[in-house]
Amino acid sequence: MCENSTSEPTVNAAPRRIPHGAELEPLLLCYGYRLTRAGTVKGTERSREPEDVAAAEGFGWPVRSPERWTPSEIVERATAAADALDVDGVLGAFVAGMGSAPRGRQTVISYGWARHLGTADPGERGIPDCGLIEHSYEVDVTETLLRLALGWAWNELPQHYLPDLEAAAAQGLPLPTDEDRQRLRALLDLVRAQPAGTLPSELEKAVARSKIVPGTDKYQRYGILIGLSEIGVLRCPALVPSWDRFIPDAERRAAYSTVRSGPRSDIPVPLASWRGELDEGRAEQLLEL
């Protein structure tokens, strides 16, 4: 590769696992999150009290200590982590994300981005056109993994996929429960019930009213729908799912320009182009896990 594939060593590298249990309280304080009685997450002022920072770091979590990587390093490490994962394990974790393990929602998105990197055209920069455009990236891995534990998912910041994939490869992925499968089935039935032409925003509101996935806010519900679009369960005509092949960033941007309703939409492609269709074959495969 034409770029330097190694970055400066990070002194305080975060562990590659998802925080849980007693670890969460000091991390929530340090990063400005709080849990509501309804089980959702709200933002609040970040604590900089030494005792809160010390409590988080006592569990091995460096607070506000970002790691720096080059694009080449991200691609190489993400590819290696994705190669270590099992496809059904990643899909099963997504099903677990319906309730028992919120962290499972993101990994299908991260894995879809990484699984075809090894065979993609490296181009003039020595890395595929995968959305990594900066010379280097700083990522607060501790906060990224905390946000995964809290159930958020996203698909427009590929540098954040690396901690997710490395944690999945190192720690393993959650298995779905029967209740998770029941929630997924109810969610897919809800999708089927939507009339042709339904917009993603209308589907998200329907999911919210149904209360199928408890303790979620709008952005967490969109994360679930993004995952369904990236694995092809939601048919999205503007773009093939990342599950099927490598999607160059230029192709993703071009697809987005054809479906956006204004200068900027918070709904990315392929989900932005969804208008009510469900791939029954892929839905059934997900239900069988």
C-alpha positions in Angstrom: 0.0 0.0 0.0 1.2 3.5 -0.8 0.3 5.0 2.6 2.2 4.3 5.8 0.3 1.4 7.3 1.4 2.0 10.9 0.5 5.0 13.0 2.1 6.4 16.1 1.7 4.0 19.0 -1.2 4.8 21.4 -0.1 4.8 25.0 -3.6 4.2 26.5 -5.4 1.8 24.1 -8.9 0.9 25.2 -9.8 -2.8 25.6 -11.7 -4.4 22.7 -14.8 -5.5 24.5 -18.2 -3.9 25.2 -18.5 -2.3 28.7 -21.2 -3.7 30.9 -22.4 -3.9 34.5 -20.6 -1.8 37.1 -18.4 -0.3 34.4 -21.3 1.6 32.9 -22.0 4.0 35.7 -18.6 5.9 35.7 -18.5 5.8 31.9 -22.0 7.3 31.6 -20.9 10.1 33.9 -17.6 10.8 32.1 -19.2 10.9 28.7 -22.4 12.7 29.5 -25.1 10.1 29.2 -27.9 9.1 31.6 -30.4 6.3 31.6 -34.1 7.3 32.0 -36.8 5.4 33.8 -38.1 4.3 30.5 -34.8 2.7 29.6 -33.8 5.3 27.0 -30.6 7.3 27.0 -30.4 11.1 27.4 -27.5 13.5 27.1 -26.3 15.4 30.1 -23.2 17.3 31.2 -19.9 15.4 31.1 -18.3 14.8 34.5 -14.7 15.8 34.8 -14.5 14.9 38.5 -11.2 13.0 39.2 -13.0 10.3 41.1 -15.3 9.6 38.2 -12.4 9.4 35.8 -10.5 7.3 38.2 -13.4 4.9 38.6 -13.7 4.4 34.8 -10.0 4.0 34.3 -9.9 1.5 37.2 -11.9 -0.8 34.9 -9.3 -0.4 32.2 -11.1 2.3 30.2 -9.0 5.3 29.2 -11.2 8.4 29.3 -11.1 11.0 26.5 -7.8 9.4 25.3 -8.3 9.0 21.5 -6.4 6.5 19.4 -5.0 7.6 16.0 -4.9 5.5 12.9 -4.1 6.0 9.2 -6.7 4.9 6.6 -4.5 2.0 5.6 -4.3 0.8 9.2 -8.1 0.9 9.5 -8.6 -1.0 6.3 -6.0 -3.7 7.2 -7.2 -4.2 10.8 -10.9 -4.1 9.9 -10.4 -6.6 7.1 -8.6 -8.9 9.5 -11.3 -8.6 12.2 -14.1 -9.2 9.7 -12.3 -12.3 8.4 -12.3 -13.7 11.9 -16.1 -13.4 12.2 -18.8 -15.8 11.2 -21.6 -14.5 8.9 -24.3 -16.2 10.8 -22.8 -15.0 14.1 -23.0 -11.4 12.9 -26.6 -11.8 11.8 -27.5 -13.5 15.0 -26.0 -10.7 17.0 -28.3 -8.3 15.0 -31.3 -10.4 16.1 -30.0 -10.1 19.7 -30.0 -6.4 19.2 -33.8 -6.5 19.2 -33.6 -6.5 23.0 -31.2 -8.7 24.9 -28.0 -7.3 23.5 -28.3 -3.7 22.0 -24.7 -3.8 21.0 -25.5 -6.3 18.3 -27.3 -3.8 16.1 -24.1 -2.1 14.7 -22.0 -5.1 13.8 -24.0 -6.0 10.7 -23.3 -2.4 9.4 -19.6 -2.6 10.3 -19.2 -6.1 8.9 -21.0 -5.2 5.7 -18.6 -2.3 5.1 -15.5 -4.5 5.8 -16.3 -7.9 4.4 -15.5 -7.0 0.8 -12.5 -4.6 1.4 -10.0 -7.3 0.7 -11.1 -7.8 -2.9 -11.9 -4.1 -3.7 -9.9 -2.0 -6.1 -7.2 -0.2 -4.0 -7.1 2.7 -6.3 -4.3 5.4 -6.5 -4.2 5.9 -2.7 -3.6 2.3 -2.0 -6.9 1.8 -0.2 -10.4 1.2 -1.6 -12.8 4.2 -2.0 -14.5 3.3 1.3 -15.2 6.7 2.9 -11.8 7.1 4.6 -10.6 10.4 3.1 -8.6 12.0 5.9 -4.8 11.6 6.3 -5.5 10.1 9.8 -8.3 9.6 12.2 -8.6 10.1 16.0 -11.2 7.9 17.6 -12.2 7.8 21.3 -12.6 4.1 21.4 -13.9 4.1 24.9 -16.9 6.3 24.0 -17.4 4.4 20.7 -17.8 1.1 22.6 -19.9 2.7 25.2 -22.3 4.0 22.6 -22.5 0.4 21.2 -23.4 -0.9 24.6 -26.2 1.7 24.8 -27.6 0.5 21.5 -26.8 3.2 18.9 -25.8 2.3 15.4 -24.6 4.4 12.4 -23.2 3.9 8.9 -21.5 7.1 7.9 -18.3 7.1 10.1 -16.3 4.1 8.9 -13.4 4.8 11.2 -15.8 3.9 14.1 -16.4 0.5 12.6 -12.9 -0.7 13.6 -13.4 -0.8 17.4 -16.7 -2.6 16.8 -15.2 -5.2 14.6 -12.2 -5.8 16.8 -14.4 -6.1 19.9 -16.6 -8.6 18.1 -13.6 -10.6 17.0 -11.9 -10.5 20.5 -14.9 -10.9 22.7 -17.4 -12.8 20.6 -20.9 -11.8 19.7 -24.2 -12.3 21.6 -26.7 -15.0 20.7 -30.3 -14.1 20.2 -33.0 -15.2 22.7 -36.5 -16.5 21.8 -37.8 -13.1 22.9 -35.4 -11.4 20.5 -36.7 -13.6 17.6 -40.3 -12.8 18.6 -39.5 -9.1 18.4 -37.9 -9.4 15.0 -40.9 -11.3 13.7 -43.2 -8.6 15.0 -41.0 -5.9 13.4 -41.0 -7.7 10.0 -44.8 -8.1 10.3 -45.1 -4.4 10.9 -43.0 -3.7 7.8 -45.2 -6.0 5.7 -48.3 -4.1 6.9 -47.0 -0.8 5.6 -48.6 0.4 2.3 -46.5 0.7 -0.9 -44.7 4.0 -1.0 -44.1 4.2 2.8 -41.1 6.4 3.6 -38.4 5.4 6.1 -39.4 8.2 8.4 -43.0 6.9 8.4 -41.7 3.4 9.2 -39.6 4.7 12.1 -42.7 6.4 13.6 -44.7 3.1 13.2 -41.9 1.2 15.0 -42.0 3.8 17.8 -45.8 3.5 18.2 -45.6 -0.3 18.3 -43.1 -0.3 21.1 -41.7 -3.6 19.6 -38.2 -2.7 20.6 -38.2 -1.3 24.1 -36.0 1.5 25.4 -35.1 3.0 22.0 -35.0 6.5 20.8 -35.5 7.7 17.2 -31.8 7.3 16.3 -31.6 3.8 17.8 -34.7 2.8 15.8 -33.1 4.2 12.6 -30.0 2.2 13.4 -32.0 -1.0 13.4 -33.6 0.0 10.1 -30.2 0.9 8.6 -29.0 -2.6 9.6 -32.0 -4.2 7.8 -31.3 -2.2 4.7 -27.5 -3.0 4.7 -28.2 -6.7 4.8 -30.9 -6.4 2.1 -34.0 -7.3 4.2 -35.5 -3.9 3.4 -35.3 -3.6 -0.4 -33.9 -0.2 -1.4 -33.8 0.5 -5.1 -31.2 3.2 -5.1 -28.3 1.0 -3.9 -27.5 -2.7 -3.5 -26.9 -3.7 0.1 -23.3 -3.6 1.4 -23.8 -7.3 2.4 -23.7 -8.2 -1.3 -20.6 -6.4 -2.6 -18.2 -3.6 -2.0 -19.9 -0.2 -2.4 -17.5 2.6 -3.4 -18.1 5.8 -1.5 -18.6 7.6 -4.8 -21.4 5.2 -5.7 -23.0 5.8 -2.3 -22.9 9.5 -2.7 -24.4 9.4 -6.2 -27.2 7.2 -4.9 -27.9 9.6 -2.0 -28.1 12.5 -4.4 -31.0 10.8 -6.3 -33.2 10.3 -3.2 -32.6 13.1 -0.8 -35.6 15.4 -0.2 -33.6 18.4 0.8 -30.0 19.7 1.1 -29.3 17.2 3.9 -31.2 14.2 5.2 -30.4 12.3 8.4 -31.4 9.1 6.7 -28.5 7.5 4.7 -28.7 5.3 1.6 -29.7 2.6 1.0 -32.4 3.1 3.6 -33.3 6.6 2.3 -34.7 5.0 -0.9 -36.8 2.4 0.8 -40.5 2.6 -0.1 -42.2 -0.3 1.5 -40.6 -3.5 0.0 -39.4 -6.5 2.0 -37.2 -9.2 0.7 -39.0 -12.3 2.1 -36.2 -14.7 1.4 -33.7 -12.7 3.4 -36.2 -12.0 6.1 -36.8 -15.7 6.5 -33.1 -16.4 6.7 -32.8 -13.9 9.6 -35.7 -15.5 11.4 -34.1 -18.9 11.2 -31.0 -17.9 13.2 
